[in-house]
Amino acid sequence: MKNIKEVNGYSVGEIKASKYLRVVLRKKDDNVIEDIKIIGDFFAFPESAVDSLEDDLKGKTLEEALNIVEGYDVIFTGITKEDLKNAIKQAFKGGKNL
């Protein structure tokens, strides 16, 4: 996470559900996700789902990203898909700038 804090243009959405969730993202000028990291002390099954989800969200608008999360084939423990969508919304709309 230290290297991401040195990069301008990233914003953070944080949610405290039963587990901690942080979404760090950078948008392009046309309001699509250029880069995104989903981190926290939750579990996802299959384990590779978070990396795959991050890849699938790149190049998407907020609405497209939220629809992808809702339909994604992943089971979370400690957070819900709604928690993730809220963190993405918060980061997308400005959140905390790094």
C-alpha positions in Angstrom: 0.0 0.0 0.0 2.9 2.4 0.6 3.7 2.7 -3.1 0.1 3.5 -4.0 0.1 6.5 -1.6 2.9 8.1 -3.6 0.8 8.1 -6.7 -1.5 11.1 -7.4 -5.0 10.7 -8.7 -6.0 7.7 -6.4 -9.0 7.9 -4.1 -10.1 5.6 -1.3 -13.4 4.2 -0.2 -13.4 2.5 3.2 -16.1 0.4 4.8 -16.1 -1.1 8.2 -18.4 -4.1 8.0 -17.8 -7.1 10.1 -14.4 -7.0 8.5 -12.3 -4.1 7.1 -12.6 -3.2 3.4 -10.7 -0.6 1.4 -11.1 0.2 -2.3 -8.3 2.3 -3.9 -9.0 3.5 -7.4 -8.0 5.9 -10.1 -10.4 7.2 -12.7 -9.6 8.3 -16.2 -10.9 11.7 -17.4 -13.9 9.9 -19.1 -15.0 8.6 -15.7 -14.0 5.0 -16.2 -11.8 3.0 -13.7 -8.2 3.1 -14.8 -6.8 1.1 -11.8 -8.4 -0.5 -8.7 -7.3 -2.4 -5.7 -9.7 -4.2 -3.3 -8.1 -5.0 0.0 -9.1 -5.8 3.6 -9.3 -8.5 6.2 -12.1 -10.5 4.5 -12.0 -13.8 2.6 -13.2 -14.5 -1.0 -13.9 -17.9 -2.5 -12.4 -18.7 -4.9 -9.3 -17.0 -3.7 -8.5 -15.7 -7.2 -11.8 -13.9 -7.5 -10.6 -10.6 -6.1 -7.7 -10.3 -8.6 -10.1 -11.3 -11.4 -12.7 -8.8 -10.3 -10.1 -6.0 -10.2 -9.2 -6.8 -13.8 -12.8 -7.0 -14.9 -13.6 -3.6 -13.3 -10.8 -1.7 -15.2 -12.2 0.3 -18.1 -15.7 0.4 -16.6 -18.0 3.2 -15.5 -19.4 3.3 -11.9 -22.7 1.8 -13.0 -21.0 -0.9 -15.0 -18.7 -1.7 -12.1 -21.6 -2.0 -9.7 -23.5 -4.4 -12.0 -20.3 -6.5 -12.4 -19.9 -6.8 -8.6 -23.6 -7.8 -8.2 -23.4 -10.6 -10.7 -19.9 -11.8 -9.9 -19.4 -15.4 -9.0 -17.7 -15.0 -5.6 -18.6 -15.7 -2.0 -17.3 -13.2 0.5 -16.8 -13.9 4.2 -16.7 -10.8 6.4 -18.1 -8.4 3.8 -21.1 -8.4 1.5 -21.3 -7.5 -2.2 -23.3 -4.4 -1.0 -20.3 -3.4 1.2 -18.0 -3.7 -1.8 -20.3 -1.7 -4.0 -20.6 1.0 -1.3 -16.8 1.2 -1.0 -16.4 1.5 -4.8 -19.1 4.2 -4.9 -17.3 6.1 -2.1 -13.9 5.9 -3.9 -15.4 6.7 -7.3 -17.1 9.8 -6.0 -13.9 11.1 -4.4 -13.5 9.3 -1.1 -10.2 10.3 0.4 -7.5 11.4 -2.0 -4.1 10.0 -1.6 
